[in-house]
Amino acid sequence: MTSQLPDGPAAGAAVSVRDLRKSYGSLEALRGVSFDIERGETFALLGPNGAGKSSTIEILEGYRDRSGGFASVLGVDPHRGGVEWKARLGIVLQSGAEAADVTVREQVAHFARFYPRPRDVDEVISAVGLTDKAKTRIRNLSGGQRRRLDVALGVVGRPELLFLDEPTTGFDPEARHEFWDLIRGLKREGTTILLTTHYLDEAAQLSDRVAVIARGTLVDIGAVDAIGDASARVPIVRWRDSAGRPRSERSETPGAVVARLIAELGTEPRNLEVIRPSLEDIYLELVRETDTAIDPMTSAAESGSAAEGGGRRSSRHSATEGDRA
Ligand SMILES: Nc1ncnc2c1ncn2[C@@H]1O[C@H](COP(=O)(O)OP(=O)(O)OP(=O)(O)O)[C@@H](O)[C@H]1O
């Protein structure tokens, strides 16, 4: 469960958040969230639709004001971060590039000029698999190709901290694997990464640690292979009995269960499998527990919320374009 955190920012942390709160009218989207992200760490923020992930990210990017609590990003209060601070961030928003009339290469080169130490434009285009499309106008790209362009624009400035809000939505499986390789390369270079994703396999592949938020509250935080109750991680042995009925048994020692079954049956059990609960299984259990514990009054308050001006950003902005809500 949630570890004990110091009151102030952790020394050396890239991101520190304490008791972070955000309200939109009467809706409390964030109800006091605290975590640290170490430098060089890949940290995934997981949670169902409306949990507060994008609100958290947008506050940390300096785009949204918080309603309460403390936040520090690369040693700066994101609410006060200036152009130099923004140039140290890479941002891949949830909604992608606009259908512009410029080519992929022109757009990446344009963004590169905002940063003091940009990456090589053609290397970035190649890393996201768009070399064949470098001279194509953005409006002629497919949805997945536009998403790759978003990633290129997010990394061209050689960011110290990269925000990835659902980066692989719309990617085909091959593109997703290529994207994972790209992210692993950035991680090897020491980039700190804050990722939100609904793909639990993506979180398991890329993250050092994950935090699960549900209804604006941090439900759990820890290493990918350590979150959730110990009981949720116990392996399951499944097989079919002699009548073909499905049977299962949870055990910390599944090998012993299999050995016992073989001894009892005198043969290999039918359809035998040993399953270790995946991050997805554990995540679903955590979120279900939160749903069960929810106060019905809260749901009533949520339906009466007021919209904050501007809503979700519809395009990404460069390091020099102030974009506070
Ligand atoms: N501009 C806004 N005005 C009013 N309510 C908002 C606004 N932005 C977000 N909300 C509400 O705040 C809550 C948290 O939204 P947020 O976008 O942070 O969730 P999320 O975890 O990113 O969801 P998703 O996975 O669907 O992207 C939701 O109930 C949402 O409807």
The ligand as a MOL file (V3000), in Angstrom:
LIG
                    3D

  0  0  0     0  0            999 V3000
M  V30 BEGIN CTAB
M  V30 COUNTS 31 33 0 0 0
M  V30 BEGIN ATOM
M  V30 1 N -12.1680 20.9520 -17.7320 0
M  V30 2 C -12.9250 20.1980 -16.9420 0
M  V30 3 N -14.0840 20.6680 -16.4390 0
M  V30 4 C -14.8630 19.9170 -15.6210 0
M  V30 5 N -14.5690 18.6600 -15.2460 0
M  V30 6 C -13.4140 18.1390 -15.7170 0
M  V30 7 C -12.5330 18.8730 -16.5830 0
M  V30 8 N -11.4710 18.0900 -16.8690 0
M  V30 9 C -11.6820 16.9160 -16.2310 0
M  V30 10 N -12.8400 16.9410 -15.5480 0
M  V30 11 C -13.4110 15.8530 -14.7110 0
M  V30 12 O -12.4450 15.5100 -13.7420 0
M  V30 13 C -12.4160 14.0940 -13.5430 0
M  V30 14 C -11.0130 13.5940 -13.7950 0
M  V30 15 O -10.7450 13.7560 -15.1830 0
M  V30 16 P -9.3260 13.3720 -15.8220 0
M  V30 17 O -9.3750 13.7950 -17.2440 0
M  V30 18 O -8.2440 13.8990 -14.9670 0
M  V30 19 O -9.3800 11.7730 -15.7050 0
M  V30 20 P -8.4610 10.6680 -16.4210 0
M  V30 21 O -8.0630 9.7300 -15.3380 0
M  V30 22 O -7.3790 11.3150 -17.1890 0
M  V30 23 O -9.5120 9.9830 -17.3910 0
M  V30 24 P -9.2960 9.2690 -18.8330 0
M  V30 25 O -8.6700 7.9460 -18.5760 0
M  V30 26 O -10.7040 9.1230 -19.3140 0
M  V30 27 O -8.4710 10.1800 -19.6830 0
M  V30 28 C -13.4650 13.5140 -14.4790 0
M  V30 29 O -14.6460 13.2850 -13.7450 0
M  V30 30 C -13.6610 14.5910 -15.5210 0
M  V30 31 O -14.9820 14.5690 -16.0300 0
M  V30 END ATOM
M  V30 BEGIN BOND
M  V30 1 1 1 2
M  V30 2 1 2 3
M  V30 3 2 2 7
M  V30 4 2 3 4
M  V30 5 1 4 5
M  V30 6 2 5 6
M  V30 7 1 6 7
M  V30 8 1 6 10
M  V30 9 1 7 8
M  V30 10 2 8 9
M  V30 11 1 9 10
M  V30 12 1 10 11
M  V30 13 1 11 12
M  V30 14 1 11 30
M  V30 15 1 12 13
M  V30 16 1 13 14
M  V30 17 1 13 28
M  V30 18 1 14 15
M  V30 19 1 15 16
M  V30 20 2 16 17
M  V30 21 1 16 18
M  V30 22 1 16 19
M  V30 23 1 19 20
M  V30 24 2 20 21
M  V30 25 1 20 22
M  V30 26 1 20 23
M  V30 27 1 23 24
M  V30 28 2 24 25
M  V30 29 1 24 26
M  V30 30 1 24 27
M  V30 31 1 28 29
M  V30 32 1 28 30
M  V30 33 1 30 31
M  V30 END BOND
M  V30 END CTAB
M  END
